């Protein structure tokens, strides 16, 4: 009977080293990127995935990811400097901005997150509508969903009370987008703009990927996800999303045996983590003095258990919780300073003012008020606000 190949035992990564690695690797230690458009483009190539969310309280999550790392930009620049031609949107760690160079790996795969329901959409949508919408985008694009010819109504997708579109033309766009037959090529006040790949991504629409089959895609996607996370827990969770079937396959162990990935453990944690091969030899940047406001879906926060072990910081995004069940607030953003998560705030932009409703400092932390004021002033300017109003911090 053949012997099962052995996987090297995980190496122990001290907690302080894990923390320093994550902050540096994820671009939060200092001025890693150029300013302005060049910096936004370098950021996406480095991070691989920038998770998207439509809520815009003090900027969308993608705005917050960019503003925490790149100088010389304002709210909305993360989209303006990437579209069209340099990015597209698809499922990775949920819906993400992805570098245009990744498009050939996604093309025609109909990749979806577990809750998306592509098959259900196809059951409700006449095939002729799909063809008509694709022809219209080809002929008239780029277009928003509202600019398409009306093809009537469909039964909307219902996610436990959250309803999707009831318009056939909009649902057709969602299907074509999932299949990579159309791509998002812009975002603005009118919503997402769609176009066909050969116009929106001319340098990548027909580039061959150099492998065939699902296994080739899985190898590429898993190494990308590990780079995007820095440390990817082998336990299930939202940090796997579209790659959940890969997590329980032989592939992670195979890549560890091949030396493509490394497996590590953290002291006191029962979990094992996948890391890029040779990550310890990569140069680490020491944290600067700047305080950073992190988006709720910043890559540093993807794995809440890892955040708890490595940073001693408990974070739950409570935006979808009923108000009575919230410990903190509706849209609360963590504060990163000198490589540590030192507090959190709830804020909003209204009538040209960045209003900070609540600030909490972590127990045992002396929050640097000057650094926080500087961070808020910088963020207000990026959001087009002319004033900051905030309350003093209180202990969490």
Long-range contacts (C-beta under 8 A, 24 or more apart in sequence): 5-253, 5-257, 6-257, 7-253, 7-256, 7-257, 7-263, 8-256, 8-257, 8-263, 9-263, 10-263, 10-264, 10-265, 10-272, 10-273, 11-262, 11-263, 11-264, 11-265, 12-264, 12-265, 12-266, 12-267, 13-231, 13-264, 13-265, 13-266, 13-273, 13-275, 14-267, 15-266, 15-267, 15-268, 15-309, 15-310, 18-231, 18-264, 18-266, 18-310, 19-310, 19-311, 19-339, 19-340, 20-284, 20-339, 21-230, 21-231, 21-279, 21-280, 21-284, 22-230, 22-231, 22-300, 22-310, 23-287, 23-300, 23-336, 23-339, 24-284, 24-285, 24-286, 25-230, 25-279, 25-282, 26-230, 26-298, 26-299, 26-300, 27-69, 28-68, 28-69, 28-287, 28-292, 28-300, 28-336, 29-284, 29-285, 29-286, 29-287, 29-288, 29-339, 30-285, 30-286, 30-287, 30-288, 30-290, 31-71, 31-288, 32-69, 32-285, 33-69, 33-70, 34-70, 35-70, 35-71, 35-72, 35-73, 36-70, 36-71, 36-72, 36-73, 36-77, 36-81, 37-73, 37-77, 37-81, 39-69, 39-70, 39-71, 39-72, 39-73, 40-66, 40-70, 40-73, 40-77, 40-78, 40-81, 40-82, 41-81, 41-82, 41-86, 43-69, 43-70, 44-82, 44-86, 44-87, 44-97, 44-98, 44-99, 45-99, 45-101, 47-228, 47-299, 48-92, 48-98, 48-99, 48-102, 48-224, 48-225, 48-227, 48-228, 49-92, 49-93, 49-96, 49-97, 49-98, 49-224, 49-225, 49-228, 49-299, 50-78, 50-96, 50-97, 51-93, 51-94, 51-95, 51-96, 51-297, 51-299, 51-302, 52-89, 52-94, 52-95, 52-96, 52-97, 53-296, 53-297, 55-319, 55-331, 57-330, 57-331, 57-347, 57-348, 57-349, 58-293, 58-331, 58-333, 58-347, 58-348, 58-349, 58-354, 58-379, 58-383, 59-295, 59-379, 59-382, 59-383, 60-295, 61-295, 61-296, 61-297, 61-298, 62-97, 62-295, 63-295, 63-382, 64-293, 64-294, 64-295, 64-296, 64-298, 64-333, 65-295, 65-297, 65-298, 65-299, 67-293, 67-379, 67-382, 68-292, 68-293, 68-294, 68-295, 68-298, 68-336, 69-292, 73-382, 74-381, 74-382, 74-383, 74-384, 75-382, 75-383, 75-384, 79-186, 79-187, 79-188, 83-184, 83-185, 83-186, 83-187, 83-193, 84-142, 84-185, 84-186, 84-195, 84-199, 84-200, 84-201, 85-200, 85-201, 85-202, 85-203, 88-183, 88-184, 88-185, 88-197, 88-200, 88-201, 89-177, 89-183, 89-184, 89-192, 90-177, 90-180, 91-116, 91-178, 91-241, 91-242, 92-221, 92-224, 92-225, 92-228, 92-241, 92-242, 93-225, 93-228, 93-229, 93-238, 93-239, 93-241, 93-242, 93-299, 93-302, 94-238, 94-241, 94-297, 100-201, 100-203, 100-204, 101-204, 102-224, 103-180, 103-183, 103-197, 103-201, 103-204, 103-205, 103-207, 104-204, 104-207, 104-208, 104-209, 105-209, 105-217, 105-220, 105-221, 106-180, 107-180, 107-197, 107-205, 108-179, 108-180, 108-181, 109-180, 109-217, 110-178, 110-179, 111-178, 111-242, 112-178, 112-242, 113-241, 113-242, 114-241, 114-242, 114-244, 115-159, 116-178, 117-157, 118-175, 118-178, 120-157, 121-157, 121-171, 121-174, 121-175, 122-175, 124-154, 124-155, 124-171, 125-154, 125-168, 125-171, 125-172, 125-175, 126-168, 129-168, 129-169, 129-172, 130-172, 130-175, 130-176, 132-172, 133-169, 133-172, 133-173, 133-176, 134-172, 134-176, 134-181, 134-182, 134-196, 137-173, 137-176, 137-182, 137-194, 137-195, 137-196, 138-196, 141-182, 141-185, 141-194, 141-195, 141-196, 141-199, 142-185, 142-186, 142-193, 142-194, 142-195, 142-199, 142-200, 143-193, 143-194, 143-195, 144-190, 144-191, 144-192, 144-193, 144-194, 145-169, 145-170, 145-173, 145-191, 145-192, 145-194, 146-190, 146-191, 148-173, 215-251, 218-243, 218-246, 218-249, 218-251, 219-251, 219-255, 219-260, 221-246, 222-246, 222-251, 222-252, 222-255, 222-261, 222-274, 223-255, 223-260, 223-261, 223-276, 226-261, 226-274, 226-275, 226-276, 227-276, 228-299, 229-299, 229-302, 229-303, 230-275, 230-299, 231-264, 231-273, 231-274, 231-275, 231-303, 231-306, 232-273, 232-274, 232-275, 232-303, 233-271, 233-272, 233-273, 233-303, 233-305, 233-306, 234-263, 234-271, 234-272, 234-273, 234-274, 235-271, 235-305, 237-303, 237-305, 238-302, 239-302, 239-303, 266-306, 266-309, 266-310, 268-309, 269-305, 269-309, 271-305, 271-306, 271-309, 273-306, 287-338, 287-339, 289-338, 289-371, 290-337, 290-371, 290-374, 290-375, 291-335, 291-336, 291-337, 291-342, 291-368, 291-371, 291-372, 291-374, 291-375, 292-335, 292-336, 292-337, 292-375, 293-333, 293-334, 293-335, 293-345, 293-375, 293-376, 293-379, 294-333, 294-334, 294-335, 294-336, 295-333, 296-331, 296-332, 296-333, 298-334, 300-336, 301-334, 307-341, 311-340, 311-341, 312-341, 312-362, 313-341, 313-362, 315-341, 315-344, 328-358, 328-360, 328-396, 329-357, 329-358, 332-358, 335-367, 335-372, 335-375, 337-368, 337-371, 340-365, 342-367, 342-368, 343-367, 343-393, 343-396, 344-396, 345-390, 347-376, 347-390, 349-380, 349-383, 349-384, 349-385, 352-384, 352-385, 352-386, 352-387, 353-380, 353-385, 353-386, 353-387, 353-388, 353-389, 354-379, 354-380, 354-383, 354-385, 354-387, 354-388, 354-389, 355-389, 355-390, 356-388, 356-389, 356-390, 356-391, 357-391, 358-391, 358-394, 359-390, 359-391, 359-392, 359-393, 359-394, 360-393, 360-394, 360-395, 360-396, 361-393, 361-394, 361-395, 361-396, 362-395, 362-396, 363-395, 363-396, 367-393, 369-393
